[in-house]
Amino acid sequence: MSNMLEVADLGHTYGDHEAIGGLSFTVRAGELVCVVGPSGCGKSTLLRTISGLVAPSRGDVSLHGSHLAVVFQDYSRSLFPWLSVQGNVEFPLRSLPRAERRARAAEALEWVGLGGAARKRPWQLSGGMQQRVAIARALAYRPSLLLMDEPFASVDAQTRFELEDLLLRVRREHDTTVLVVTHDIDESVYLGDRILVLSGSPARLVADLEVPLPAERDQVTTRTDEAFVELRSKVARLLNVGKPTMDVEKWAAAERESLSETVSS
Amino acid sequence: MVGELVTQLTSPSFISHVVATVLALLIAIVIAVAIAVPSGLVLGSVPAVRHATRAVIEFLRPIPSVALIPLALVMLGFGPETKITLAVYAALWPILFNTIYALDELDPLLVDTARVFGTGRMGVLFLVALPSALPFVLTGIRLAATTALIVMVSVELMAGSQIGIGYFIMEARSGPGRMDQVLVGTVVAGTIGVLLNNGLERVRRRWVAW
């Protein structure tokens, strides 16, 4: 399989805060890769540098395809309230002729089960439906890579399961390459073909794990599968390993600071 | 007075006064929008321009439009252009500041969304910033319309015109001293304000209901 995304020694610093500290990984065509890491570890910065919203301080991002699409966590702020559902889905397709735009938007809305809601305004829909509109918009763009930033973190548990299964179905049907950033360990195992585990800030790659689960997954049986449980525990352990060392470092730094203050006064 | 109201509302000369004021008012609002919205978009999205023009704007804005009436009469004469110019001047500020404010409030996530889907700077301005500013702009226009009406009638009262509702009130007071006609003029002027306000509010609810 060819590589769709190559990230080489990617690093980003805001002022004197190092958000990402030299990440290298690849995403193969057709793969669904989950990036999991503790809150505030620089996952969002990673996504912003890959999507081109932020120019990284160092390193390279190369996409072997024409363009990418992003689904953000906050669907209510990412959909244009003055456009209809259809208008939102057509937004990335502005350069296409009207008829084709219409057809592609209608098709993408069918994929996410919202064929009947095309004329509604986004704010007339439930949260889960709004996020499906955002997914349809991304799919209608036919991206080489679909980036998702905590896509299901703002919906209730039931809807979350539905949306996870919807994502698995559409990426299988349309052979989409997907990179999902999440803080949820279970979600990363359930969705991913592969999991990239990041350490706390600055984000570094701790592990790159293959998910030994079949492509067909089920919310009930997969989550009780031995391989699922085992991998989930492994990721959890990996994520916790980073924490004490970070705290010890902070504590030591604070101590050094107070010590130097005592000396200078 | 009710009888006088009925008489006036069926009198062609009174109707032409009303039409003159309303027409001049609508022209003034359209011109004010055409100046203030683009200026607001530039000032709101290019901080350098905003800083450079701050001193001028802060100097011009507090000048009461009514205080400019004598100057405008000397410079522009007694035709409708005087009252339109002054009404435009008064209407400019609420629209301009609401547009700038709207751009400050623009949700960065909407801009990010547009950008990841390959939208350039101009595209973001016209496809994201402008529509998202629309509710604020419409509120600005609604406030501006009321102010413009006040200025317009004031200019007419100060003889800056030979026609208009203000001129009618002035005539009724100074000539025959018909207080009933003065009241009719006042009530009709107020009604124009209310109708304009409600109309714009309806437009807002119909077209920018989010």
Interface residues (C-beta under 8 A of the other chain):
Chain A: S51 G52 L53 H67 L68 A69 V70 F72 D74 R77 S78 F80 P81 W82 F91 P92 R121 W123 R137 Y141 L147
Chain B: D107 L109 L110 D112 T113 A114 R115 V116 F117 G118 L127 V128 P131 S132 L134 V208 W210
